[in-house]
């Protein structure tokens, strides 16, 4: 018996098969063409970078000023953003950077110089700039305003920028700059890298976990490792330092000069970096004498820990030995009944009729009546040392390389906020002839909250520099 089912006519099946095949072909073609379409129609960037500069191709420093724009409809934490400024090093020269100005504060800017694994014709290094968690957020559509940076050779020779990928002498006003790249949580989000790599969705999905952003600098702390170009570096003044050129003493009256203040690299410096060098020089006459001093503009320091790593010198760098020089790390502030001064004075050849080498640790009550207490440590300090002053509950303690030298208390303790200073000066001029003495300071650390040991301070310094923090100041101006 014949089956009651009807067979579907073949002519009805083939159109459906052909339609399915057509859909499959179109889908396959679309998949193959998607990368081409995507390259021609990329997603809009989440952020943009604008750049300007005011330096010629040959200059003492590259001075990129950068702006970050948030082009999304959500807040953008600046700590999620990393910037890279690409350049070609001049031979074997080493480089450093500092921050001159940022709306959210240079205390929240970290950076490092990185040598590229695969150099190109226009870059073999980059300056990588990051921001701490305290830098804040950019609102949707907001602009960071200018982040003013300086990149310079640590030998302080002029640098050539004509072969630097990110440099553009024509951009003297802010313009979008794809040769300065930006990364969001470690993923390229703006610009073109030297090898031609551009931001893409594919890279985002394949990206590795982003590094943790630098932590916000601790409150009540000043740290500076003296990464500057020279005594006229605008960052030096923006960071709260004053080079003394005023009249008066101590030492040979009215011979304070900016010419004795420099920032070279030095053997034994932390991470092989720069130091503050204070040079006292003379030919044996007042007219031929130059003394050097650097101090904080603000008097806002009292209780807490003062620490500096200092290289004292027993011999002149040039000329004959024998001068009564004074190499000093001290604090001073207040007047009259509030006068306060804490001194570390190293005199390799002694002074005022007392032999050297010696370190005087001194707490002053009244400089007019010479009312003070002190302790003398009689030994050579002709190398690097960590010098501490700790102030707490009306007690002042002086430490050298982790060893307590002297305590003062009662009326011999600070009664006012003070500035922090480094001086190098001549007590007198005992003979004629050209000579120059150098005193070096690796870094300064102050903590208003705690009294710390030398080891604790050194650990904190290493943590800061490992994060690329070469300066920050979170000490409040008033109590």
C-alpha angles and dihedrals in degrees: 000000000000118000115257090220118099120223116235107248112252091230089065095052100052097061090056092048091048090051092051091048091050091051090049092050092048091048092049091048091048091051091050093047096044095089090052092049091044092052090053093044108036123176112265111264118263090221139012134208126216123194141194137167139183101204131102122236091269112047144139089253141005108243111196115178110197136192125195119207124199106219096179132089092242133072113269117214107220088217086069090059129085123183127202125200109193123213145156116244119230103245112295095338117138121225140210136183141207138187118242101181143356130163090232092045134266086251085077097051122095128179149165140193113240129193111221120240090217111032121202133201091269103036141027097159139031137202107229115203124193135175131226125240088257092063089087134215133303110229118227108291092007129138126221090219119225119335102196115205137175125210116189146158114264090223085060094232118141115272129223115231102174091097095042112115097214097043119099118170090192093064100083091145126047115284134158109276120195091180088071105068128209130200130200113209089340097311123114105253103161138027138007124287119225092261091055097259112153133192113273141163090241091060091049094057091047096044122122122238112288119246117255112267118247112276119248110270112260115262120254094025134119120194128172130165093187100247097168140131099230145302092305096049106132090217090060091062095038087056091056104261129135125200107213118235098147128117126263139058172304105124121358101009120251098356099119111136137179088218090079094058117088141145111222129157113260138198110259095020117140110277089353090285137141127294138198107255119197113193122195111193136174146161090213095270130094091237090054096046127104123182124190134219139166124184143159116272091218126069099211105122127101124124122034137048126327113190135172134170105224136181108210119196130221095184134045118254088229133011134017125334127232104084121140095234124169119213107193141189108181149146126223138176147133130050136237112354090002097053112139132180133162117187141193105185120179117194113180092189097030125238146219090038095308120114126239169254089075144140117216116201107196137182114194129208100172123003093191093062093032089242106166144121124225148167126215123216108199108206142092116274096183097148141043118318137173108230119195136187115189122192123187135147093351095310123116119201125188118205135184120195092337095313121114112235107174145356130206130179144152109053089352096082134088117287096177141034112273143201122239118236147177119204136179115190148148119252088200141337107249099174145011126257139084117285139148133202127201130207117185131203118194098188145336124225127182127178118186094189106053144030104230137188123242090254092052091049092049090050091051091049091052091049091052096048093044087059091050093252106145095163141014136151122195097157111127119237095228136027 
